[in-house]
Amino acid sequence: MSIPGNIHAVQARIAAAARAAGRRPEEIRLVAVSKTVGIERVREAVAGGVTILGENYVQEAWGKIQTLGTTAVAWHFIGHLQTNKARQVVPHFDLIHSVDSLKLAQEVDRQAARCGKRQAVLVQVNTGREPSKSGVYREDALALLRAAARLEHLEVRGLMTLPPFFDAPEKARPFFRQLRELRDQYLQEIGPAGGAMELSMGMTGDFEAAIAEGATLVRIGTAIFGARP
Ligand SMILES: *Cc1c(COP(=O)(O)O)cnc(C)c1O
């Protein structure tokens, strides 16, 4: 299928999963993950209705942002972020999904101050406690949320997770649920004035399960662009 056709199909699946969970489809936003995808195909996705692009690698993203600009699409940084790369990421991205230490939060805050912006961020949680994955463990998530929320140039918008890989997506549900419970705990703590909190969870293989557990941002690459090399 064409890229616009794939986007249409993914959006229909998102809407169906939302309705099945008793949610409104508008509560869920699609982040099209364009890592390794060439600029012409990314352009097709934007023409096909994508409004958020997710990128993992600073250098690669840079070139695309320069070519496509920041008016038609929002750019989300979803990859592992090293502290010494924050300087290159902060000026160009609307949302960073992968803040996983106080040291990184402080550096993002510092770079945001330098750019005269407030940087929206999510705290990444390693719900599966996998050594190969980034993210704080669940018992440290609330402390990091609180500390990040105190930084003047950060806007804490929620949580992100990348659960362990399973062949059956239903098996990922407890990890998605864990993220939702952390979010709800934090919301209870900060009260209604804190506003809504995003849950960035769900990829090509498991986004319907993530939506059933409350995802508000789904990050989808393969179902839109095909398999990566
Ligand atoms: C690559 C990537 C995705 C997209 O994965 P697909 O399985 O291709 O949909 C989502 N989130 C993160 C953090 C990624 O690195």
The ligand as an SDF file (V2000), in Angstrom:
LIG
                    3D

 15 15  0  0  0  0  0  0  0  0999 V2000
   11.5410    2.8060   16.1680 C   0  0  0  0  0  0  0  0  0  0  0  0
   10.7120    3.2150   17.3170 C   0  0  0  0  0  0  0  0  0  0  0  0
    9.3000    3.1710   17.2660 C   0  0  0  0  0  0  0  0  0  0  0  0
    8.5210    2.6580   16.0740 C   0  0  0  0  0  0  0  0  0  0  0  0
    8.5650    1.2670   15.9910 O   0  0  0  0  0  0  0  0  0  0  0  0
    7.6980    0.4410   14.9230 P   0  0  0  0  0  0  0  0  0  0  0  0
    7.6790   -0.9230   15.4780 O   0  0  0  0  0  0  0  0  0  0  0  0
    8.4080    0.5490   13.6160 O   0  0  0  0  0  0  0  0  0  0  0  0
    6.3330    1.0450   14.8560 O   0  0  0  0  0  0  0  0  0  0  0  0
    8.6030    3.6270   18.3710 C   0  0  0  0  0  0  0  0  0  0  0  0
    9.2300    4.1070   19.4630 N   0  0  0  0  0  0  0  0  0  0  0  0
   10.5660    4.1580   19.5540 C   0  0  0  0  0  0  0  0  0  0  0  0
   11.2020    4.6890   20.7840 C   0  0  0  0  0  0  0  0  0  0  0  0
   11.3440    3.7150   18.4930 C   0  0  0  0  0  0  0  0  0  0  0  0
   12.6930    3.7590   18.6010 O   0  0  0  0  0  0  0  0  0  0  0  0
  1  2  1  0
  2  3  1  0
  2 14  2  0
  3  4  1  0
  3 10  2  0
  4  5  1  0
  5  6  1  0
  6  7  2  0
  6  8  1  0
  6  9  1  0
 10 11  1  0
 11 12  2  0
 12 13  1  0
 12 14  1  0
 14 15  1  0
M  END
$$$$
